Amino acid sequence: MADNVKTGVVIATYKRDKELKRALESLVGQTYKGFEVVLVDDSADSAWQQRVKDIAKEFESSLNIKLITNKVNLGSAASRNEGIKNSSGEYITFLDDDDIYLPEKIEKQLADVEKAGADYALTDLYLYYDNGEIAERRTRDYIKSYEPEELLRYHLLYHMTGTDTFMFKKEYLQKIGGFPPIDVGDEFYLMEQAILNGGKCCYSPHCYVKAYVHKGEEGGLSSGQGKIAGENALHEEKKKHFGELKRSDVRQINARHYAVLAFAHLRLKKYPAFASNAAKAALISPKGCIKILKKRI
């Protein structure tokens, strides 16, 4: 165990056991060892709380784990904020309980952050299906400038997200207020505030994580009606910045919005709403609509 904690890895977990073990195993394999794990159990269920305690105990000889048990269900954003508050790390990074870090994640990203003197950072993101097949590669090669107005533009257009890919100075996270109290799009709003508050950004053009997407998973906040409500709220937030953007950028953002809504309605088998939103997206940007829908169907 490292006595001096440089980095805290915050994991908010909710009723997952096999996936959580896999996530923790990926931390055992990190090439960098000066980190602690702040595991926040948000199950609010006595049987699950015991299960998470048992899992944490399995790893106590190989990981520096601090277990936080929420008395009531807080949601992922508030749970991550609990993790931030309870971390001793100078830097904070995050790991979803169903994802994994590749072995050099912390070492390589921390080195880049310290070299740049950055307040916050992100890497590329690769998404995988449960069978190991790659679903999507999200690279940030569009980042050509670190001026705040350009970073905001990139973020509005492309979403500089993926909680697993983030690394923040703890003091900067505290300055910007941590994650907003919302569980759909919270990572988007966090990055937005990081940019608007003028912190120094660092982008590492590599992927050090495996994030999993689960085919057929319905009913969660990131699908169905929760997805639709979250996307509509997110679009309203983006509209606040439209006056700062080119018309072509606004068209692209609007096309993406309606394409995402179309897919969400398709998953709910609401075909008239799917057709209506797909048509709106196609009218705004035919090529952009096809590209977005291909990724999601």
Protein Blocks (a to p, Z undefined) as FASTA:
>chain_A
ZZbdfbdcddddehifklmmmmmmmmmmpmbfbbcdddddfklpaklmmmmmmmmmmmmm
mpccdddddfbdebjmlmmmmmmmmpcbfbdcdddfkbccdfklmmmmmmmmmmnopabd
cdddddddfkopafbdcdfklpmbfcfklmmmmmmmnopghjklpccdfklmmmnopaad
bfehklmmmmmmmmmnopacdddfbdfbdcdddehiahiakgcjllmmmmmmmmmmmmmm
mmmpcfklmmmmmmmmmmmmmmmmmmnopaklmmmmmmmmmmmmmmlmmmmmmmmZZ
